[in-house]
Amino acid sequence: MQNQRTTTEWRELDAAHHLHPFTDTNSLNEQGARVITKADGIYLYDSEGNKILDGMAGLWCVNIGYGRKDLPEVAKRQMEQLAYYNTFFKTTHPAVVELSHLLAEVAPQGFKHVFYTNSGSESVDTMIRMVRRYWDVKGKKDKKTLIGRWNGYHGSTIGGASLGGMTYMHEQGDLPIPGIVHVEQPWWYKHGKDMTPEEFGLAAAKWVEDKILEVGADKVAAFVGEPIQGAGGVIVPPSTYWPEIQRICQKYDILLVADEVICGFGRTGEWFGQQVFGFTPDIFTTAKGLSSGYQPIGAVFLNDKVATTLAEGGDFNHGFTYSGHPVAAAVAHANVKALRDEGIVDRVKNDTGPYMQKRWREVFGQFEHVDDVRGVGLIQAFTLVKNKATRELFPNFGEIGTLCRDIFFKNNLIMRACGDHIVSAPPLVISKEEIDQMLETAAKCMVEFEKQLKERGLV
Ligand code: PMP
């Protein structure tokens, strides 16, 4: 069925009927969408026959790489056996039981309980409801406010978009909802002034303490953050930040929540981002790498303290038709097992991750308008800057990033611009040779980019 139409026909029908997420519809339709028809390993193929290196693993999710033959087999078998049943009516099924058991094995110690959703946004919304319910059950009904961060990303639902700190999302639809406040992000390059990164990490954590005191500790339910801010531009906090955040949350009796939707399932070389930064949250949210995008599924992990309290509260009035969907659960199970048993996560930690980080810094550190070259495991970024010596960013943050991103696209390499941060998160199965190839193309694109900056009089 797929190959019955021409690219033009697909584009016309797409423009006529399909609204794309986070897209300026009219400008896309003038141009026409790129039609992706198949994928294998780290490569995508479009309807024009182009082979494109996916330096973003889709939307940071195809951890295991494209084109696995075993996962569709698992899906087929599960569909034939039990395509669907819910887990509301005092029922369960083997697929969800096996997945939960495996997740308790790969999760950091103390996380033995999971609640299923269909996406990262649903995981975040579920977490918001759990956090508020937790304090209800504890008899502290005023503890309702969640603290998020400016430039954090927690999804597109009303709860997730509110908790996130993307002002361009807040502006569309009267967000945030009540009971959600924000503090500044721990981005040393912009906010660190003359502090060392370590000093700045403590100063940034202090912003959270200040906010708790401003709102009143008796009203604050939780602090929520991504271990590394992903969509905000791969902001890697200083090493001092997360342990200090944990200390502050403990001091004021506030739940600590990590949004591991991007960092989870091996992206950083550890199973979860919290293990890189040495902190232990009470709850963490996941999706993406849980199934490597082969099925839509998310999961919220709870420590014993939270799980026990929610259970003491009796009914938790929350859940989705597809919570723990059998096909999604079976595929997620096979995916997580393969990430572990095939040594894919270990390889990111010990081999390809360190290699990428070394090469990434060597290749991009040499450009005149690139600075803050950073990353861990297979998540990395750099920032396009006007003047390295003074840490001066370009005006109209994001304009230059798009220019740069478009040059990568033209050269069949997908890296993403988040403002003027250029970010990358390829499938975890990328080999060292493929890393070399990716960086060689990227370096050529950067030469072209810096040439264009000069030609356009932007520097
Ligand atoms: N949290 C984080 C940290 C994310 O990066 C994302 C998606 N990029 C989400 C939540 C939302 O996930 P989804 O798009 O699956 O709803």
Residues whose N, C-alpha, C, O or C-beta is under 5 A from the ligand:
A	BS01	PMP	S119 G120 S121 E122 Y153 H154 G155 E226 G230 D259 V261 I262 A287
